[in-house]
Amino acid sequence: MLAALGEPASSTELAQRLGVTASAVTQHLRLLERAGLLTKARYGRSVLYYRSDLGEALVTVPGEPGR
Protein backbone atom coordinates (compact mmCIF):
# COMPACT_ATOMS: atom_id res chain seq x y z
CA MET A 1 0.00 0.00 0.00
CA LEU A 2 2.88 2.35 0.75
CA ALA A 3 4.22 1.83 -2.76
CA ALA A 4 0.75 2.54 -4.21
CA LEU A 5 0.90 6.05 -2.74
CA GLY A 6 3.32 7.45 -5.28
CA GLU A 7 0.67 10.13 -5.76
CA PRO A 8 -1.69 11.32 -3.01
CA ALA A 9 -4.91 9.29 -2.93
CA SER A 10 -8.04 8.82 -0.86
CA SER A 11 -8.88 5.56 0.87
CA THR A 12 -11.64 4.96 -1.70
CA GLU A 13 -9.23 5.43 -4.61
CA LEU A 14 -6.72 3.07 -3.02
CA ALA A 15 -9.39 0.43 -2.38
CA GLN A 16 -10.44 0.52 -6.04
CA ARG A 17 -6.83 0.44 -7.25
CA LEU A 18 -5.88 -2.46 -5.01
CA GLY A 19 -9.13 -4.42 -5.31
CA VAL A 20 -9.82 -4.55 -1.57
CA THR A 21 -12.47 -3.10 0.72
CA ALA A 22 -12.34 0.51 1.85
CA SER A 23 -12.38 -0.63 5.49
CA ALA A 24 -9.29 -2.80 4.94
CA VAL A 25 -7.51 0.15 3.34
CA THR A 26 -8.51 2.44 6.20
CA GLN A 27 -7.11 0.02 8.77
CA HIS A 28 -3.79 -0.17 6.94
CA LEU A 29 -3.64 3.59 6.43
CA ARG A 30 -4.13 4.18 10.15
CA LEU A 31 -1.27 1.83 11.01
CA LEU A 32 1.03 3.36 8.42
CA GLU A 33 0.18 6.85 9.68
CA ARG A 34 0.87 5.87 13.30
CA ALA A 35 4.22 4.45 12.20
CA GLY A 36 5.10 7.82 10.66
CA LEU A 37 5.08 6.53 7.09
CA LEU A 38 2.07 8.54 5.88
CA THR A 39 0.62 11.98 6.23
CA LYS A 40 -2.92 13.02 5.45
CA ALA A 41 -4.50 16.28 4.39
CA ARG A 42 -8.06 17.33 3.71
CA TYR A 43 -8.71 18.29 0.10
CA GLY A 44 -12.27 19.49 -0.33
CA ARG A 45 -14.51 16.69 0.93
CA SER A 46 -11.78 14.05 0.68
CA VAL A 47 -8.86 13.12 2.88
CA LEU A 48 -5.78 12.43 0.80
CA TYR A 49 -2.95 10.26 2.06
CA TYR A 50 0.63 10.63 0.92
CA ARG A 51 3.98 9.26 1.96
CA SER A 52 5.97 11.07 4.61
CA ASP A 53 9.69 11.57 4.14
CA LEU A 54 10.28 8.33 6.04
CA GLY A 55 7.75 6.47 3.89
CA GLU A 56 9.35 7.87 0.77
CA ALA A 57 12.78 6.71 1.93
CA LEU A 58 11.46 3.17 2.42
CA VAL A 59 10.11 2.83 -1.11
CA THR A 60 12.95 4.60 -2.91
CA VAL A 61 15.64 2.31 -4.25
CA PRO A 62 19.14 3.80 -3.91
CA GLY A 63 20.58 4.66 -7.30
CA GLU A 64 17.19 4.90 -9.03
CA PRO A 65 15.75 8.26 -10.03
CA GLY A 66 13.34 9.76 -7.48
CA ARG A 67 9.64 9.01 -7.64
mmCIF file of the N, C-alpha and C atoms, coordinates in Angstrom:
data_MODEL
# 
_entry.id   MODEL 
# 
loop_
_atom_site.group_PDB 
_atom_site.id 
_atom_site.type_symbol 
_atom_site.label_atom_id 
_atom_site.label_alt_id 
_atom_site.label_comp_id 
_atom_site.label_asym_id 
_atom_site.label_entity_id 
_atom_site.label_seq_id 
_atom_site.pdbx_PDB_ins_code 
_atom_site.Cartn_x 
_atom_site.Cartn_y 
_atom_site.Cartn_z 
_atom_site.occupancy 
_atom_site.B_iso_or_equiv 
_atom_site.pdbx_formal_charge 
_atom_site.auth_seq_id 
_atom_site.auth_comp_id 
_atom_site.auth_asym_id 
_atom_site.auth_atom_id 
_atom_site.pdbx_PDB_model_num 
ATOM 1   N N  . MET A 1 1  ? 0.823   -1.181 0.000   1.00 0.00 ? 1  MET A N  1 
ATOM 2   C CA . MET A 1 1  ? 0.000   0.000  0.000   1.00 0.00 ? 1  MET A CA 1 
ATOM 3   C C  . MET A 1 1  ? 0.873   1.253  0.000   1.00 0.00 ? 1  MET A C  1 
ATOM 4   N N  . LEU A 1 2  ? 1.970   1.199  0.711   1.00 0.00 ? 2  LEU A N  1 
ATOM 5   C CA . LEU A 1 2  ? 2.876   2.350  0.750   1.00 0.00 ? 2  LEU A CA 1 
ATOM 6   C C  . LEU A 1 2  ? 3.398   2.662  -0.649  1.00 0.00 ? 2  LEU A C  1 
ATOM 7   N N  . ALA A 1 3  ? 3.730   1.635  -1.390  1.00 0.00 ? 3  ALA A N  1 
ATOM 8   C CA . ALA A 1 3  ? 4.218   1.831  -2.761  1.00 0.00 ? 3  ALA A CA 1 
ATOM 9   C C  . ALA A 1 3  ? 3.127   2.394  -3.666  1.00 0.00 ? 3  ALA A C  1 
ATOM 10  N N  . ALA A 1 4  ? 1.869   2.066  -3.390  1.00 0.00 ? 4  ALA A N  1 
ATOM 11  C CA . ALA A 1 4  ? 0.752   2.543  -4.206  1.00 0.00 ? 4  ALA A CA 1 
ATOM 12  C C  . ALA A 1 4  ? 0.503   4.034  -4.022  1.00 0.00 ? 4  ALA A C  1 
ATOM 13  N N  . LEU A 1 5  ? 1.100   4.627  -3.002  1.00 0.00 ? 5  LEU A N  1 
ATOM 14  C CA . LEU A 1 5  ? 0.895   6.047  -2.736  1.00 0.00 ? 5  LEU A CA 1 
ATOM 15  C C  . LEU A 1 5  ? 1.983   6.921  -3.360  1.00 0.00 ? 5  LEU A C  1 
ATOM 16  N N  . GLY A 1 6  ? 2.373   6.603  -4.565  1.00 0.00 ? 6  GLY A N  1 
ATOM 17  C CA . GLY A 1 6  ? 3.319   7.451  -5.281  1.00 0.00 ? 6  GLY A CA 1 
ATOM 18  C C  . GLY A 1 6  ? 2.729   8.833  -5.518  1.00 0.00 ? 6  GLY A C  1 
ATOM 19  N N  . GLU A 1 7  ? 1.427   8.885  -5.631  1.00 0.00 ? 7  GLU A N  1 
ATOM 20  C CA . GLU A 1 7  ? 0.672   10.130 -5.755  1.00 0.00 ? 7  GLU A CA 1 
ATOM 21  C C  . GLU A 1 7  ? -0.369  10.136 -4.631  1.00 0.00 ? 7  GLU A C  1 
ATOM 22  N N  . PRO A 1 8  ? -0.678  11.279 -4.064  1.00 0.00 ? 8  PRO A N  1 
ATOM 23  C CA . PRO A 1 8  ? -1.693  11.323 -3.006  1.00 0.00 ? 8  PRO A CA 1 
ATOM 24  C C  . PRO A 1 8  ? -2.998  10.688 -3.480  1.00 0.00 ? 8  PRO A C  1 
ATOM 25  N N  . ALA A 1 9  ? -3.652  9.964  -2.576  1.00 0.00 ? 9  ALA A N  1 
ATOM 26  C CA . ALA A 1 9  ? -4.906  9.293  -2.927  1.00 0.00 ? 9  ALA A CA 1 
ATOM 27  C C  . ALA A 1 9  ? -5.791  9.171  -1.698  1.00 0.00 ? 9  ALA A C  1 
ATOM 28  N N  . SER A 1 10 ? -7.086  9.048  -1.946  1.00 0.00 ? 10 SER A N  1 
ATOM 29  C CA . SER A 1 10 ? -8.044  8.820  -0.858  1.00 0.00 ? 10 SER A CA 1 
ATOM 30  C C  . SER A 1 10 ? -8.119  7.326  -0.586  1.00 0.00 ? 10 SER A C  1 
ATOM 31  N N  . SER A 1 11 ? -8.727  6.977  0.532   1.00 0.00 ? 11 SER A N  1 
ATOM 32  C CA . SER A 1 11 ? -8.884  5.558  0.868   1.00 0.00 ? 11 SER A CA 1 
ATOM 33  C C  . SER A 1 11 ? -9.765  4.856  -0.168  1.00 0.00 ? 11 SER A C  1 
ATOM 34  N N  . THR A 1 12 ? -10.762 5.548  -0.681  1.00 0.00 ? 12 THR A N  1 
ATOM 35  C CA . THR A 1 12 ? -11.639 4.964  -1.700  1.00 0.00 ? 12 THR A CA 1 
ATOM 36  C C  . THR A 1 12 ? -10.867 4.685  -2.984  1.00 0.00 ? 12 THR A C  1 
ATOM 37  N N  . GLU A 1 13 ? -10.041 5.631  -3.411  1.00 0.00 ? 13 GLU A N  1 
ATOM 38  C CA . GLU A 1 13 ? -9.229  5.430  -4.607  1.00 0.00 ? 13 GLU A CA 1 
ATOM 39  C C  . GLU A 1 13 ? -8.283  4.243  -4.435  1.00 0.00 ? 13 GLU A C  1 
ATOM 40  N N  . LEU A 1 14 ? -7.652  4.174  -3.276  1.00 0.00 ? 14 LEU A N  1 
ATOM 41  C CA . LEU A 1 14 ? -6.724  3.070  -3.024  1.00 0.00 ? 14 LEU A CA 1 
ATOM 42  C C  . LEU A 1 14 ? -7.446  1.727  -3.015  1.00 0.00 ? 14 LEU A C  1 
ATOM 43  N N  . ALA A 1 15 ? -8.622  1.674  -2.418  1.00 0.00 ? 15 ALA A N  1 
ATOM 44  C CA . ALA A 1 15 ? -9.390  0.429  -2.383  1.00 0.00 ? 15 ALA A CA 1 
ATOM 45  C C  . ALA A 1 15 ? -9.715  -0.042 -3.800  1.00 0.00 ? 15 ALA A C  1 
ATOM 46  N N  . GLN A 1 16 ? -10.124 0.878  -4.648  1.00 0.00 ? 16 GLN A N  1 
ATOM 47  C CA . GLN A 1 16 ? -10.439 0.524  -6.037  1.00 0.00 ? 16 GLN A CA 1 
ATOM 48  C C  . GLN A 1 16 ? -9.187  0.059  -6.773  1.00 0.00 ? 16 GLN A C  1 
ATOM 49  N N  . ARG A 1 17 ? -8.094  0.786  -6.595  1.00 0.00 ? 17 ARG A N  1 
ATOM 50  C CA . ARG A 1 17 ? -6.827  0.437  -7.251  1.00 0.00 ? 17 ARG A CA 1 
ATOM 51  C C  . ARG A 1 17 ? -6.319  -0.939 -6.857  1.00 0.00 ? 17 ARG A C  1 
ATOM 52  N N  . LEU A 1 18 ? -6.446  -1.234 -5.551  1.00 0.00 ? 18 LEU A N  1 
ATOM 53  C CA . LEU A 1 18 ? -5.881  -2.464 -5.013  1.00 0.00 ? 18 LEU A CA 1 
ATOM 54  C C  . LEU A 1 18 ? -6.866  -3.628 -4.993  1.00 0.00 ? 18 LEU A C  1 
ATOM 55  N N  . GLY A 1 19 ? -8.130  -3.364 -5.278  1.00 0.00 ? 19 GLY A N  1 
ATOM 56  C CA . GLY A 1 19 ? -9.130  -4.418 -5.308  1.00 0.00 ? 19 GLY A CA 1 
ATOM 57  C C  . GLY A 1 19 ? -9.468  -4.998 -3.944  1.00 0.00 ? 19 GLY A C  1 
ATOM 58  N N  . VAL A 1 20 ? -9.478  -4.139 -2.933  1.00 0.00 ? 20 VAL A N  1 
ATOM 59  C CA . VAL A 1 20 ? -9.817  -4.553 -1.569  1.00 0.00 ? 20 VAL A CA 1 
ATOM 60  C C  . VAL A 1 20 ? -10.902 -3.623 -1.031  1.00 0.00 ? 20 VAL A C  1 
ATOM 61  N N  . THR A 1 21 ? -11.420 -3.939 0.146   1.00 0.00 ? 21 THR A N  1 
ATOM 62  C CA . THR A 1 21 ? -12.474 -3.104 0.718   1.00 0.00 ? 21 THR A CA 1 
ATOM 63  C C  . THR A 1 21 ? -11.903 -1.800 1.271   1.00 0.00 ? 21 THR A C  1 
ATOM 64  N N  . ALA A 1 22 ? -12.753 -0.790 1.303   1.00 0.00 ? 22 ALA A N  1 
ATOM 65  C CA . ALA A 1 22 ? -12.340 0.507  1.852   1.00 0.00 ? 22 ALA A CA 1 
ATOM 66  C C  . ALA A 1 22 ? -11.978 0.379  3.329   1.00 0.00 ? 22 ALA A C  1 
ATOM 67  N N  . SER A 1 23 ? -12.687 -0.474 4.068   1.00 0.00 ? 23 SER A N  1 
ATOM 68  C CA . SER A 1 23 ? -12.377 -0.628 5.494   1.00 0.00 ? 23 SER A CA 1 
ATOM 69  C C  . SER A 1 23 ? -11.003 -1.267 5.693   1.00 0.00 ? 23 SER A C  1 
ATOM 70  N N  . ALA A 1 24 ? -10.629 -2.196 4.839   1.00 0.00 ? 24 ALA A N  1 
ATOM 71  C CA . ALA A 1 24 ? -9.291  -2.797 4.936   1.00 0.00 ? 24 ALA A CA 1 
ATOM 72  C C  . ALA A 1 24 ? -8.216  -1.749 4.661   1.00 0.00 ? 24 ALA A C  1 
ATOM 73  N N  . VAL A 1 25 ? -8.450  -0.917 3.662   1.00 0.00 ? 25 VAL A N  1 
ATOM 74  C CA . VAL A 1 25 ? -7.505  0.147  3.338   1.00 0.00 ? 25 VAL A CA 1 
ATOM 75  C C  . VAL A 1 25 ? -7.389  1.118  4.499   1.00 0.00 ? 25 VAL A C  1 
ATOM 76  N N  . THR A 1 26 ? -8.516  1.502  5.077   1.00 0.00 ? 26 THR A N  1 
ATOM 77  C CA . THR A 1 26 ? -8.515  2.444  6.195   1.00 0.00 ? 26 THR A CA 1 
ATOM 78  C C  . THR A 1 26 ? -7.714  1.904  7.369   1.00 0.00 ? 26 THR A C  1 
ATOM 79  N N  . GLN A 1 27 ? -7.878  0.627  7.681   1.00 0.00 ? 27 GLN A N  1 
ATOM 80  C CA . GLN A 1 27 ? -7.109  0.020  8.773   1.00 0.00 ? 27 GLN A CA 1 
ATOM 81  C C  . GLN A 1 27 ? -5.615  0.097  8.497   1.00 0.00 ? 27 GLN A C  1 
ATOM 82  N N  . HIS A 1 28 ? -5.212  -0.222 7.282   1.00 0.00 ? 28 HIS A N  1 
ATOM 83  C CA . HIS A 1 28 ? -3.794  -0.168 6.935   1.00 0.00 ? 28 HIS A CA 1 
ATOM 84  C C  . HIS A 1 28 ? -3.266  1.263  6.953   1.00 0.00 ? 28 HIS A C  1 
ATOM 85  N N  . LEU A 1 29 ? -4.066  2.189  6.444   1.00 0.00 ? 29 LEU A N  1 
ATOM 86  C CA . LEU A 1 29 ? -3.636  3.587  6.433   1.00 0.00 ? 29 LEU A CA 1 
ATOM 87  C C  . LEU A 1 29 ? -3.410  4.112  7.846   1.00 0.00 ? 29 LEU A C  1 
ATOM 88  N N  . ARG A 1 30 ? -4.295  3.750  8.753   1.00 0.00 ? 30 ARG A N  1 
ATOM 89  C CA . ARG A 1 30 ? -4.132  4.183  10.153  1.00 0.00 ? 30 ARG A CA 1 
ATOM 90  C C  . ARG A 1 30 ? -2.815  3.674  10.737  1.00 0.00 ? 30 ARG A C  1 
ATOM 91  N N  . LEU A 1 31 ? -2.521  2.405  10.495  1.00 0.00 ? 31 LEU A N  1 
ATOM 92  C CA . LEU A 1 31 ? -1.273  1.834  11.011  1.00 0.00 ? 31 LEU A CA 1 
ATOM 93  C C  . LEU A 1 31 ? -0.045  2.506  10.389  1.00 0.00 ? 31 LEU A C  1 
ATOM 94  N N  . LEU A 1 32 ? -0.094  2.713  9.089   1.00 0.00 ? 32 LEU A N  1 
ATOM 95  C CA . LEU A 1 32 ? 1.032   3.358  8.418   1.00 0.00 ? 32 LEU A CA 1 
ATOM 96  C C  . LEU A 1 32 ? 1.208   4.801  8.899   1.00 0.00 ? 32 LEU A C  1 
ATOM 97  N N  . GLU A 1 33 ? 0.098   5.477  9.165   1.00 0.00 ? 33 GLU A N  1 
ATOM 98  C CA . GLU A 1 33 ? 0.182   6.847  9.675   1.00 0.00 ? 33 GLU A CA 1 
ATOM 99  C C  . GLU A 1 33 ? 0.781   6.862  11.084  1.00 0.00 ? 33 GLU A C  1 
ATOM 100 N N  . ARG A 1 34 ? 0.321   5.947  11.939  1.00 0.00 ? 34 ARG A N  1 
ATOM 101 C CA . ARG A 1 34 ? 0.870   5.874  13.302  1.00 0.00 ? 34 ARG A CA 1 
ATOM 102 C C  . ARG A 1 34 ? 2.354   5.557  13.297  1.00 0.00 ? 34 ARG A C  1 
ATOM 103 N N  . ALA A 1 35 ? 2.799   4.803  12.316  1.00 0.00 ? 35 ALA A N  1 
ATOM 104 C CA . ALA A 1 35 ? 4.220   4.451  12.205  1.00 0.00 ? 35 ALA A CA 1 
ATOM 105 C C  . ALA A 1 35 ? 5.046   5.596  11.618  1.00 0.00 ? 35 ALA A C  1 
ATOM 106 N N  . GLY A 1 36 ? 4.379   6.674  11.205  1.00 0.00 ? 36 GLY A N  1 
ATOM 107 C CA . GLY A 1 36 ? 5.097   7.822  10.657  1.00 0.00 ? 36 GLY A CA 1 
ATOM 108 C C  . GLY A 1 36 ? 5.421   7.702  9.183   1.00 0.00 ? 36 GLY A C  1 
ATOM 109 N N  . LEU A 1 37 ? 4.770   6.758  8.498   1.00 0.00 ? 37 LEU A N  1 
ATOM 110 C CA . LEU A 1 37 ? 5.079   6.529  7.089   1.00 0.00 ? 37 LEU A CA 1 
ATOM 111 C C  . LEU A 1 37 ? 4.156   7.287  6.147   1.00 0.00 ? 37 LEU A C  1 
ATOM 112 N N  . LEU A 1 38 ? 3.051   7.793  6.669   1.00 0.00 ? 38 LEU A N  1 
ATOM 113 C CA . LEU A 1 38 ? 2.075   8.538  5.876   1.00 0.00 ? 38 LEU A CA 1 
ATOM 114 C C  . LEU A 1 38 ? 1.704   9.836  6.554   1.00 0.00 ? 38 LEU A C  1 
ATOM 115 N N  . THR A 1 39 ? 1.210   10.733 5.744   1.00 0.00 ? 39 THR A N  1 
ATOM 116 C CA . THR A 1 39 ? 0.620   11.976 6.227   1.00 0.00 ? 39 THR A CA 1 
ATOM 117 C C  . THR A 1 39 ? -0.713  12.115 5.505   1.00 0.00 ? 39 THR A C  1 
ATOM 118 N N  . LYS A 1 40 ? -1.639  12.810 6.119   1.00 0.00 ? 40 LYS A N  1 
ATOM 119 C CA . LYS A 1 40 ? -2.922  13.019 5.452   1.00 0.00 ? 40 LYS A CA 1 
ATOM 120 C C  . LYS A 1 40 ? -3.271  14.496 5.472   1.00 0.00 ? 40 LYS A C  1 
ATOM 121 N N  . ALA A 1 41 ? -4.064  14.894 4.495   1.00 0.00 ? 41 ALA A N  1 
ATOM 122 C CA . ALA A 1 41 ? -4.504  16.279 4.392   1.00 0.00 ? 41 ALA A CA 1 
ATOM 123 C C  . ALA A 1 41 ? -5.886  16.301 3.770   1.00 0.00 ? 41 ALA A C  1 
ATOM 124 N N  . ARG A 1 42 ? -6.716  17.182 4.276   1.00 0.00 ? 42 ARG A N  1 
ATOM 125 C CA . ARG A 1 42 ? -8.057  17.333 3.713   1.00 0.00 ? 42 ARG A CA 1 
ATOM 126 C C  . ARG A 1 42 ? -7.953  18.121 2.420   1.00 0.00 ? 42 ARG A C  1 
ATOM 127 N N  . TYR A 1 43 ? -8.657  17.630 1.399   1.00 0.00 ? 43 TYR A N  1 
ATOM 128 C CA . TYR A 1 43 ? -8.713  18.294 0.103   1.00 0.00 ? 43 TYR A CA 1 
ATOM 129 C C  . TYR A 1 43 ? -10.177 18.307 -0.312  1.00 0.00 ? 43 TYR A C  1 
ATOM 130 N N  . GLY A 1 44 ? -10.838 19.425 -0.070  1.00 0.00 ? 44 GLY A N  1 
ATOM 131 C CA . GLY A 1 44 ? -12.272 19.490 -0.329  1.00 0.00 ? 44 GLY A CA 1 
ATOM 132 C C  . GLY A 1 44 ? -12.998 18.566 0.628   1.00 0.00 ? 44 GLY A C  1 
ATOM 133 N N  . ARG A 1 45 ? -13.779 17.644 0.093   1.00 0.00 ? 45 ARG A N  1 
ATOM 134 C CA . ARG A 1 45 ? -14.511 16.691 0.930   1.00 0.00 ? 45 ARG A CA 1 
ATOM 135 C C  . ARG A 1 45 ? -13.738 15.402 1.164   1.00 0.00 ? 45 ARG A C  1 
ATOM 136 N N  . SER A 1 46 ? -12.576 15.280 0.560   1.00 0.00 ? 46 SER A N  1 
ATOM 137 C CA . SER A 1 46 ? -11.779 14.053 0.676   1.00 0.00 ? 46 SER A CA 1 
ATOM 138 C C  . SER A 1 46 ? -10.601 14.242 1.616   1.00 0.00 ? 46 SER A C  1 
ATOM 139 N N  . VAL A 1 47 ? -10.119 13.133 2.136   1.00 0.00 ? 47 VAL A N  1 
ATOM 140 C CA . VAL A 1 47 ? -8.862  13.116 2.879   1.00 0.00 ? 47 VAL A CA 1 
ATOM 141 C C  . VAL A 1 47 ? -7.873  12.371 1.993   1.00 0.00 ? 47 VAL A C  1 
ATOM 142 N N  . LEU A 1 48 ? -6.798  13.041 1.643   1.00 0.00 ? 48 LEU A N  1 
ATOM 143 C CA . LEU A 1 48 ? -5.782  12.427 0.802   1.00 0.00 ? 48 LEU A CA 1 
ATOM 144 C C  . LEU A 1 48 ? -4.609  11.989 1.656   1.00 0.00 ? 48 LEU A C  1 
ATOM 145 N N  . TYR A 1 49 ? -4.101  10.825 1.357   1.00 0.00 ? 49 TYR A N  1 
ATOM 146 C CA . TYR A 1 49 ? -2.952  10.263 2.060   1.00 0.00 ? 49 TYR A CA 1 
ATOM 147 C C  . TYR A 1 49 ? -1.756  10.322 1.134   1.00 0.00 ? 49 TYR A C  1 
ATOM 148 N N  . TYR A 1 50 ? -0.604  10.626 1.703   1.00 0.00 ? 50 TYR A N  1 
ATOM 149 C CA . TYR A 1 50 ? 0.629   10.632 0.923   1.00 0.00 ? 50 TYR A CA 1 
ATOM 150 C C  . TYR A 1 50 ? 1.773   10.213 1.823   1.00 0.00 ? 50 TYR A C  1 
ATOM 151 N N  . ARG A 1 51 ? 2.843   9.752  1.191   1.00 0.00 ? 51 ARG A N  1 
ATOM 152 C CA . ARG A 1 51 ? 3.980   9.256  1.958   1.00 0.00 ? 51 ARG A CA 1 
ATOM 153 C C  . ARG A 1 51 ? 4.704   10.390 2.656   1.00 0.00 ? 51 ARG A C  1 
ATOM 154 N N  . SER A 1 52 ? 5.113   10.126 3.880   1.00 0.00 ? 52 SER A N  1 
ATOM 155 C CA . SER A 1 52 ? 5.965   11.072 4.606   1.00 0.00 ? 52 SER A CA 1 
ATOM 156 C C  . SER A 1 52 ? 7.388   10.908 4.067   1.00 0.00 ? 52 SER A C  1 
ATOM 157 N N  . ASP A 1 53 ? 8.300   11.713 4.558   1.00 0.00 ? 53 ASP A N  1 
ATOM 158 C CA . ASP A 1 53 ? 9.694   11.573 4.140   1.00 0.00 ? 53 ASP A CA 1 
ATOM 159 C C  . ASP A 1 53 ? 10.227  10.183 4.477   1.00 0.00 ? 53 ASP A C  1 
ATOM 160 N N  . LEU A 1 54 ? 9.848   9.668  5.647   1.00 0.00 ? 54 LEU A N  1 
ATOM 161 C CA . LEU A 1 54 ? 10.278  8.332  6.039   1.00 0.00 ? 54 LEU A CA 1 
ATOM 162 C C  . LEU A 1 54 ? 9.675   7.275  5.115   1.00 0.00 ? 54 LEU A C  1 
ATOM 163 N N  . GLY A 1 55 ? 8.405   7.398  4.813   1.00 0.00 ? 55 GLY A N  1 
ATOM 164 C CA . GLY A 1 55 ? 7.753   6.470  3.894   1.00 0.00 ? 55 GLY A CA 1 
ATOM 165 C C  . GLY A 1 55 ? 8.371   6.510  2.518   1.00 0.00 ? 55 GLY A C  1 
ATOM 166 N N  . GLU A 1 56 ? 8.702   7.706  2.072   1.00 0.00 ? 56 GLU A N  1 
ATOM 167 C CA . GLU A 1 56 ? 9.353   7.873  0.765   1.00 0.00 ? 56 GLU A CA 1 
ATOM 168 C C  . GLU A 1 56 ? 10.711  7.181  0.754   1.00 0.00 ? 56 GLU A C  1 
ATOM 169 N N  . ALA A 1 57 ? 11.457  7.335  1.843   1.00 0.00 ? 57 ALA A N  1 
ATOM 170 C CA . ALA A 1 57 ? 12.780  6.706  1.931   1.00 0.00 ? 57 ALA A CA 1 
ATOM 171 C C  . ALA A 1 57 ? 12.682  5.183  1.873   1.00 0.00 ? 57 ALA A C  1 
ATOM 172 N N  . LEU A 1 58 ? 11.618  4.627  2.421   1.00 0.00 ? 58 LEU A N  1 
ATOM 173 C CA . LEU A 1 58 ? 11.459  3.171  2.424   1.00 0.00 ? 58 LEU A CA 1 
ATOM 174 C C  . LEU A 1 58 ? 11.142  2.594  1.050   1.00 0.00 ? 58 LEU A C  1 
ATOM 175 N N  . VAL A 1 59 ? 10.476  3.354  0.204   1.00 0.00 ? 59 VAL A N  1 
ATOM 176 C CA . VAL A 1 59 ? 10.108  2.825  -1.108  1.00 0.00 ? 59 VAL A CA 1 
ATOM 177 C C  . VAL A 1 59 ? 11.064  3.253  -2.218  1.00 0.00 ? 59 VAL A C  1 
ATOM 178 N N  . THR A 1 60 ? 11.995  4.137  -1.910  1.00 0.00 ? 60 THR A N  1 
ATOM 179 C CA . THR A 1 60 ? 12.952  4.599  -2.911  1.00 0.00 ? 60 THR A CA 1 
ATOM 180 C C  . THR A 1 60 ? 14.169  3.680  -2.919  1.00 0.00 ? 60 THR A C  1 
ATOM 181 N N  . VAL A 1 61 ? 14.486  3.179  -4.096  1.00 0.00 ? 61 VAL A N  1 
ATOM 182 C CA . VAL A 1 61 ? 15.643  2.306  -4.247  1.00 0.00 ? 61 VAL A CA 1 
ATOM 183 C C  . VAL A 1 61 ? 16.866  3.165  -4.508  1.00 0.00 ? 61 VAL A C  1 
ATOM 184 N N  . PRO A 1 62 ? 17.925  3.010  -3.691  1.00 0.00 ? 62 PRO A N  1 
ATOM 185 C CA . PRO A 1 62 ? 19.139  3.801  -3.914  1.00 0.00 ? 62 PRO A CA 1 
ATOM 186 C C  . PRO A 1 62 ? 19.660  3.609  -5.344  1.00 0.00 ? 62 PRO A C  1 
ATOM 187 N N  . GLY A 1 63 ? 20.044  4.703  -5.946  1.00 0.00 ? 63 GLY A N  1 
ATOM 188 C CA . GLY A 1 63 ? 20.582  4.659  -7.304  1.00 0.00 ? 63 GLY A CA 1 
ATOM 189 C C  . GLY A 1 63 ? 19.537  4.820  -8.393  1.00 0.00 ? 63 GLY A C  1 
ATOM 190 N N  . GLU A 1 64 ? 18.256  4.699  -8.041  1.00 0.00 ? 64 GLU A N  1 
ATOM 191 C CA . GLU A 1 64 ? 17.192  4.904  -9.026  1.00 0.00 ? 64 GLU A CA 1 
ATOM 192 C C  . GLU A 1 64 ? 16.726  6.355  -8.949  1.00 0.00 ? 64 GLU A C  1 
ATOM 193 N N  . PRO A 1 65 ? 16.275  6.889  -10.065 1.00 0.00 ? 65 PRO A N  1 
ATOM 194 C CA . PRO A 1 65 ? 15.751  8.263  -10.035 1.00 0.00 ? 65 PRO A CA 1 
ATOM 195 C C  . PRO A 1 65 ? 14.599  8.363  -9.043  1.00 0.00 ? 65 PRO A C  1 
ATOM 196 N N  . GLY A 1 66 ? 14.422  9.536  -8.446  1.00 0.00 ? 66 GLY A N  1 
ATOM 197 C CA . GLY A 1 66 ? 13.343  9.758  -7.482  1.00 0.00 ? 66 GLY A CA 1 
ATOM 198 C C  . GLY A 1 66 ? 11.987  9.517  -8.058  1.00 0.00 ? 66 GLY A C  1 
ATOM 199 N N  . ARG A 1 67 ? 11.020  9.270  -7.206  1.00 0.00 ? 67 ARG A N  1 
ATOM 200 C CA . ARG A 1 67 ? 9.644   9.013  -7.644  1.00 0.00 ? 67 ARG A CA 1 
ATOM 201 C C  . ARG A 1 67 ? 8.857   10.283 -7.619  1.00 0.00 ? 67 ARG A C  1 
# 
